[in-house]
Amino acid sequence: MTYEGSSIDPAKPSIARVYDYLLGGKDNYAVDREIGDVFKRDLPGSVAIAFANRAALTRAVREIAKTTGIRQFIDLGSGLPTADNVHQVAQRHAPESRVVYVDIDPQVLVHGRALLENNDRTRVVGVDVRNPEGIHSHPDTLEIIDFTRPVAVILSAILHHVNDDEDPAGIVRYWRDHVPSGSHFFISHFRSGNNAESAEAEKVLQQTFGRGRWRTDAEIASLLDGLEILDPGIVPASLWRPDESDKPWNSGERRELTVWEHLIAAGLARKA
């Protein structure tokens, strides 16, 4: 992993840039496209994971902004800016919303700060998600977030890049203990299918980045220990509170999710 101040290395693949490529973005290099093409070519249909994840994130942020009084968000491992970023969705429904984006990829930091230069309700913080205290105490975080009021903690497609020995549950526990009652936690995570597809995808990520962990629904839920998991629970992202336009239905008839759509889960939890 890279840290703030590191230069952009076009010869070294980046998880954020591979994800950008899979979503159809332009902020990537040949080395990233090479990895992305493994998924596109050898694991056909796997790109659905990226799109299902992004759609669930958009719905979750909208839901929080519209149905709770929460007006401050921390997006951990935010990745490269794309359509419907957290601040865009939140501020569309609650213009006073404030957002801190957290990432350590140098290209994410450059692009994020350029995009948000004129938005005084956002900040980009270059601290590793495995260092929650560093994020919590960062001056830019404290400038935007009032930790005496409920916060939305966004853990979209990030904890599956934290290996077991790096204590992903401890990361969530830190934030649970440092935000007040009423705070919400959105999580999306690679969902183990105990099948050839998830085994192969995990192998590609581990061989490339040394990280990328598929977990079961029970393991994902355990990351949220001490929080109330809201309906409909930990489910495939495509089935997490879908809009009419997002539902896996065609002409009113329900279709089965593809094997790949089953391999990304989402859930929303609340601190009592």
C-alpha positions as CSV (number, residue, x, y, z in Angstrom):
1,M,0.0,0.0,0.0
2,T,1.1,3.6,-0.7
3,Y,1.0,6.5,1.7
4,E,0.4,10.2,1.4
5,G,3.4,11.9,-0.2
6,S,4.2,8.8,-2.3
7,S,4.4,9.5,-6.0
8,I,2.1,7.9,-8.6
9,D,3.8,4.9,-10.0
10,P,2.3,4.0,-13.4
11,A,4.2,0.7,-13.4
12,K,2.6,-0.6,-10.2
13,P,-1.1,-1.7,-10.2
14,S,-3.4,0.1,-7.8
15,I,-6.6,-1.4,-6.4
16,A,-8.4,2.0,-6.7
17,R,-7.3,2.3,-10.4
18,V,-8.3,-1.3,-11.2
19,Y,-11.7,-0.6,-9.7
20,D,-11.9,2.6,-11.7
21,Y,-11.2,0.7,-14.9
22,L,-13.9,-1.9,-14.1
23,L,-16.4,0.9,-13.7
24,G,-15.5,2.4,-17.0
25,G,-13.3,5.2,-15.7
26,K,-10.3,6.8,-17.4
27,D,-8.0,7.3,-14.4
28,N,-5.9,4.1,-14.8
29,Y,-2.8,2.9,-16.5
30,A,-1.9,-0.1,-18.7
31,V,-0.8,-2.1,-15.6
32,D,-4.2,-1.6,-14.0
33,R,-6.1,-2.5,-17.2
34,E,-4.0,-5.7,-17.5
35,I,-5.3,-6.8,-14.1
36,G,-8.8,-5.6,-14.9
37,D,-8.8,-7.5,-18.1
38,V,-8.1,-10.7,-16.2
39,F,-11.5,-10.3,-14.6
40,K,-13.1,-9.2,-17.8
41,R,-11.6,-12.0,-19.9
42,D,-11.1,-14.9,-17.5
43,L,-13.9,-14.3,-15.1
44,P,-16.7,-13.1,-17.4
45,G,-19.5,-11.3,-15.5
46,S,-17.3,-10.4,-12.6
47,V,-17.5,-6.7,-13.4
48,A,-21.1,-6.9,-12.1
49,I,-19.5,-6.9,-8.6
50,A,-18.2,-3.4,-9.0
51,F,-21.5,-2.0,-10.4
52,A,-23.7,-3.8,-7.8
53,N,-21.4,-2.4,-5.0
54,R,-21.5,1.2,-6.3
55,A,-25.3,1.1,-6.7
56,A,-25.8,-0.1,-3.1
57,L,-23.5,2.6,-1.8
58,T,-25.5,5.2,-3.6
59,R,-28.7,3.9,-2.2
60,A,-27.3,3.7,1.3
61,V,-26.0,7.3,1.4
62,R,-29.3,8.5,0.0
63,E,-31.2,6.5,2.6
64,I,-29.1,7.9,5.5
65,A,-29.4,11.5,4.2
66,K,-33.2,11.3,3.7
67,T,-34.3,9.2,6.7
68,T,-31.9,10.1,9.5
69,G,-30.7,13.4,10.9
70,I,-27.1,12.5,10.0
71,R,-25.3,15.2,8.1
72,Q,-21.7,14.1,8.3
73,F,-20.0,11.1,6.6
74,I,-16.6,9.5,6.7
75,D,-15.9,7.5,3.6
76,L,-13.0,5.1,4.5
77,G,-11.0,3.8,1.5
78,S,-13.0,6.0,-0.9
79,G,-11.2,5.2,-4.1
80,L,-11.1,7.4,-7.2
81,P,-13.9,9.9,-7.8
82,T,-16.6,8.6,-10.0
83,A,-20.3,9.4,-10.7
84,D,-22.4,9.8,-7.6
85,N,-19.7,10.2,-5.0
86,V,-20.8,10.2,-1.4
87,H,-20.8,14.0,-1.1
88,Q,-22.8,14.4,-4.3
89,V,-25.5,11.9,-3.2
90,A,-25.7,13.3,0.4
91,Q,-25.7,16.9,-0.6
92,R,-28.3,16.3,-3.3
93,H,-30.8,15.3,-0.5
94,A,-29.3,17.4,2.4
95,P,-27.1,20.2,1.1
96,E,-25.6,20.9,4.5
97,S,-24.0,17.4,4.6
98,R,-20.3,17.2,5.2
99,V,-18.0,14.5,4.0
100,V,-14.4,13.3,4.8
101,Y,-12.9,11.0,2.2
102,V,-10.1,8.8,3.3
103,D,-7.6,7.0,1.1
104,I,-3.8,6.6,0.7
105,D,-3.5,6.0,-3.1
106,P,-1.6,9.1,-4.3
107,Q,-3.7,9.4,-7.4
108,V,-6.9,9.3,-5.4
109,L,-5.6,12.1,-3.2
110,V,-4.7,14.2,-6.3
111,H,-7.9,13.7,-8.1
112,G,-10.1,13.9,-5.0
113,R,-8.6,17.2,-3.9
114,A,-8.9,18.7,-7.4
115,L,-12.6,17.6,-7.6
116,L,-13.4,19.0,-4.2
117,E,-11.3,22.2,-4.3
118,N,-14.4,24.4,-4.3
119,N,-16.6,22.4,-2.0
120,D,-16.0,23.7,1.5
121,R,-18.0,20.9,3.1
122,T,-15.6,18.1,2.1
123,R,-12.0,17.1,2.9
124,V,-9.7,14.4,1.6
125,V,-7.5,12.8,4.3
126,G,-4.5,10.7,3.3
127,V,-4.3,8.2,6.2
128,D,-4.4,4.4,6.1
129,V,-7.7,2.9,7.1
130,R,-5.7,0.6,9.4
131,N,-4.8,3.7,11.4
132,P,-8.3,4.8,12.6
133,E,-6.8,7.0,15.4
134,G,-4.8,8.9,12.7
135,I,-7.9,9.5,10.7
136,H,-10.0,10.5,13.8
137,S,-7.5,13.0,15.1
138,H,-6.5,14.4,11.7
139,P,-7.0,18.2,11.6
140,D,-9.0,18.0,8.4
141,T,-11.3,15.4,9.9
142,L,-11.8,17.5,13.0
143,E,-12.5,20.6,10.9
144,I,-15.4,18.8,9.2
145,I,-16.8,16.2,11.6
146,D,-18.4,17.0,15.0
147,F,-17.9,13.7,16.9
148,T,-20.5,14.8,19.5
149,R,-23.2,14.3,16.8
150,P,-24.1,11.1,14.9
151,V,-21.8,10.2,12.0
152,A,-22.2,7.9,9.0
153,V,-19.2,5.6,8.7
154,I,-18.9,4.3,5.1
155,L,-16.9,1.0,4.7
156,S,-17.7,0.4,1.1
157,A,-15.5,-2.4,-0.5
158,I,-12.6,-1.7,1.8
159,L,-12.6,-4.3,4.6
160,H,-12.1,-7.1,2.2
161,H,-8.8,-5.6,1.4
162,V,-7.8,-5.8,5.1
163,N,-6.4,-9.2,5.8
164,D,-7.4,-11.2,8.9
165,D,-4.1,-10.5,10.7
166,E,-4.6,-6.7,10.2
167,D,-7.8,-6.9,12.5
168,P,-10.6,-5.6,10.3
169,A,-13.0,-6.0,13.2
170,G,-10.8,-3.8,15.3
171,I,-11.1,-1.0,12.7
172,V,-14.9,-1.1,12.9
173,R,-14.8,-1.4,16.7
174,Y,-12.6,1.7,16.9
175,W,-15.2,3.8,15.0
176,R,-18.1,2.2,16.9
177,D,-16.4,3.4,20.2
178,H,-15.7,6.9,18.9
179,V,-19.0,7.9,17.4
180,P,-22.2,8.7,19.4
181,S,-25.5,6.8,19.5
182,G,-27.5,7.1,16.3
183,S,-24.5,6.8,14.1
184,H,-24.8,4.5,11.1
185,F,-22.3,2.1,9.5
186,F,-22.6,1.0,5.9
187,I,-20.5,-2.0,4.8
188,S,-20.1,-3.7,1.5
189,H,-17.8,-6.7,1.2
190,F,-16.8,-9.6,-1.0
191,R,-19.2,-12.4,-0.2
192,S,-17.8,-15.9,-0.2
193,G,-19.7,-18.2,-2.5
194,N,-17.6,-21.3,-1.7
195,N,-17.3,-21.8,-5.4
196,A,-14.7,-21.7,-8.2
197,E,-15.5,-18.1,-9.1
198,S,-14.8,-16.6,-5.7
199,A,-11.7,-18.8,-5.3
200,E,-10.3,-17.7,-8.6
201,A,-11.1,-14.0,-8.0
202,E,-9.5,-14.2,-4.6
203,K,-6.4,-15.8,-6.0
204,V,-6.0,-13.0,-8.6
205,L,-6.2,-10.3,-6.0
206,Q,-3.9,-12.1,-3.5
207,Q,-1.3,-12.8,-6.2
208,T,-1.4,-9.1,-7.4
209,F,-1.8,-7.1,-4.2
210,G,-1.3,-9.6,-1.4
211,R,-4.8,-8.8,-0.2
212,G,-8.5,-9.5,-1.1
213,R,-10.4,-11.6,1.4
214,W,-13.8,-13.2,0.6
215,R,-15.8,-13.7,3.8
216,T,-19.1,-15.4,4.7
217,D,-22.3,-13.5,5.7
218,A,-21.6,-14.5,9.3
219,E,-18.0,-13.2,9.1
220,I,-19.2,-10.0,7.6
221,A,-21.9,-9.6,10.2
222,S,-19.3,-10.2,13.0
223,L,-17.4,-7.2,11.8
224,L,-20.4,-5.2,13.0
225,D,-20.5,-6.7,16.5
226,G,-22.1,-4.3,19.0
227,L,-24.1,-2.6,16.3
228,E,-27.8,-3.2,15.3
229,I,-27.9,-4.6,11.8
230,L,-30.9,-3.0,10.1
231,D,-33.3,-4.7,7.6
232,P,-32.8,-6.6,5.4
233,G,-29.5,-7.7,7.1
234,I,-26.4,-8.7,5.3
235,V,-27.5,-9.6,1.8
236,P,-26.2,-9.6,-1.8
237,A,-25.7,-5.9,-2.7
238,S,-28.2,-6.0,-5.5
239,L,-30.9,-7.0,-3.0
240,W,-30.1,-4.4,-0.4
241,R,-33.1,-2.0,-0.5
242,P,-33.2,-1.9,-4.3
243,D,-35.0,0.9,-6.2
244,E,-37.6,-0.1,-8.7
245,S,-35.0,0.8,-11.4
246,D,-32.3,-1.2,-9.6
247,K,-34.3,-4.4,-8.8
248,P,-33.3,-7.6,-10.6
249,W,-36.6,-7.7,-12.4
250,N,-37.3,-7.5,-16.1
251,S,-40.8,-6.4,-17.3
252,G,-42.1,-7.1,-13.8
253,E,-40.7,-10.6,-13.6
254,R,-38.0,-11.4,-11.1
255,R,-34.8,-12.9,-12.4
256,E,-32.2,-14.8,-10.6
257,L,-29.0,-12.9,-9.6
258,T,-25.9,-14.0,-11.5
259,V,-23.3,-15.9,-9.5
260,W,-21.2,-12.7,-9.5
261,E,-24.0,-10.6,-8.1
262,H,-24.0,-13.0,-5.2
263,L,-20.4,-12.3,-4.4
264,I,-20.7,-8.8,-3.1
265,A,-22.8,-8.2,0.1
266,A,-24.1,-5.0,1.7
267,G,-25.6,-4.1,5.0
268,L,-26.4,-1.1,7.2
269,A,-26.0,-1.0,10.9
270,R,-26.8,1.5,13.7
271,K,-25.2,2.3,17.0
272,A,-27.9,2.2,19.7
